[in-house]
Amino acid sequence: MRGSFGQHFRLTIFGESHGDAIGMVIDGIPAGTPLDEAAIARDMARRAPGLDPTATSRKEPDRVRIVSGLFEGRATGTPLCGLIENTNTRSGDYAQLRAKMRPGHADYAGHVKYGGYNDPRGGGHFSGRITAPLVFAGAVARQLLAAKGIAIGAHIAAIGDIADDPLDPVCIRADALIRLQQSRFPLLNPAKEAPMRAAVEAAKADLDSVGGVIECAAVGVPAGIGSPFFGSVESVVSQLLFSVPAVKAVEFGDGMAIAQKRASDANDAMHYENGCVTCLTNHNGGVTGGITNGMPIVLRAAVKPTPSIARVQQTVDLMTAENTTLSIAGRHDPCIVPRAVVVIESALAIALCELMMDNASTRAMQ
Ligand SMILES: Cc1cc2nc3c(=O)[nH]c(=O)nc-3n(C[C@H](O)[C@H](O)[C@H](O)COP(=O)(O)O)c2cc1C
């Protein structure tokens, strides 16, 4: 089990969906860093359940209790630990899932890996709820990045087959990204909200769920962050993005579509603008050779349809060793995408903190 990430911004997350509490420990925050708890609470509220019709009706405030590492509003430099209590569990909803494996969920794979000792209530450690500590860590990371002039934001790029307008990858304003963070359903084209919500409602009415895509960007990232090969920006950021449950694909810049292009349409022509090197296009999503090139980092993450659905599905019963069927009751997100927007931003923030601290430590050694 790998519950930890990073060598500089060292993050450990822990907990189960229906245990007493979930939380995280971060080691590596420089002593004296001011931490704004109200900003952390704002990000937690963006992910919290029960606040939007596209989300589960499980209502939990997701208030973080910081139990160490913060004194008089500043990081002490020792591990920062935050706890989030699980206050609204209904474990009875999960009784049949001890035996019957949910298709598309982690029940079977987790049962095999942990020999049946894993906590199955509410999905245990595989629950989307464990992204709450990730958002807490992301909110901290964002504050470190903001002090360096870096802003991160994201929007719902698609729900089902309904797409929002894309970000302009060359010119993304920090204030536009921050404005997106203020919406529970962040879109660049507000006219897309009604059809997207209708798609979620239609799936729910069909006892089904729907997936989508989140587009995320970071601006203000200086050129020269990251390393070739194993420490590449894409690989470090992807590791965090693929740690988010339900993320099944990640692309940077033009992503999969770049394979159909010619170099003349995929290269980012360069020029001097006010004495600074910049690119006229951003097909490479702000990263070349695994290293930032000063353009906005632009990525997309595909989020699958919520696996727990009420529609009858074929599965197996591990108690009786028989084939069976399953209709899943309980409170589930009919669409994960809106709640996952801040989770994707958080994953990028944590990865960028790690990469920037790695750069700083390498420089210190030179
Ligand atoms: C914010 C968030 C909320 C989620 N809510 C649910 C949910 O209500 N029901 C569910 O079955 N899966 C939900 N998931 C997804 C499952 O946790 C995930 O599909 C499962 O652990 C299997 O992992 P995989 O999809 O990465 O293979 C959620 C994921 C996230 C990020």
The ligand as a Gaussian input file, in Angstrom:
#p B3LYP/6-31G(d) Opt

LIG

0 1
 C      -15.064000      13.196000      -5.908000
 C      -15.354000      11.741000      -6.207000
 C      -16.592000      11.218000      -5.855000
 C      -16.894000       9.876000      -6.143000
 N      -18.147000       9.403000      -5.802000
 C      -18.457000       8.112000      -6.062000
 C      -19.744000       7.595000      -5.718000
 O      -20.611000       8.299000      -5.192000
 N      -19.991000       6.292000      -6.009000
 C      -19.075000       5.474000      -6.621000
 O      -19.361000       4.314000      -6.876000
 N      -17.864000       5.945000      -6.981000
 C      -17.528000       7.240000      -6.714000
 N      -16.277000       7.703000      -7.060000
 C      -15.376000       6.853000      -7.858000
 C      -14.830000       5.644000      -7.152000
 O      -14.177000       5.997000      -5.949000
 C      -13.857000       4.914000      -8.118000
 O      -14.453000       4.718000      -9.353000
 C      -13.440000       3.564000      -7.556000
 O      -12.626000       3.737000      -6.419000
 C      -12.668000       2.703000      -8.564000
 O      -11.476000       3.325000      -8.943000
 P      -11.158000       3.678000     -10.481000
 O      -12.421000       4.251000     -11.037000
 O      -10.054000       4.668000     -10.422000
 O      -10.794000       2.405000     -11.166000
 C      -15.945000       9.045000      -6.778000
 C      -14.697000       9.591000      -7.124000
 C      -14.394000      10.923000      -6.847000
 C      -13.075000      11.490000      -7.250000

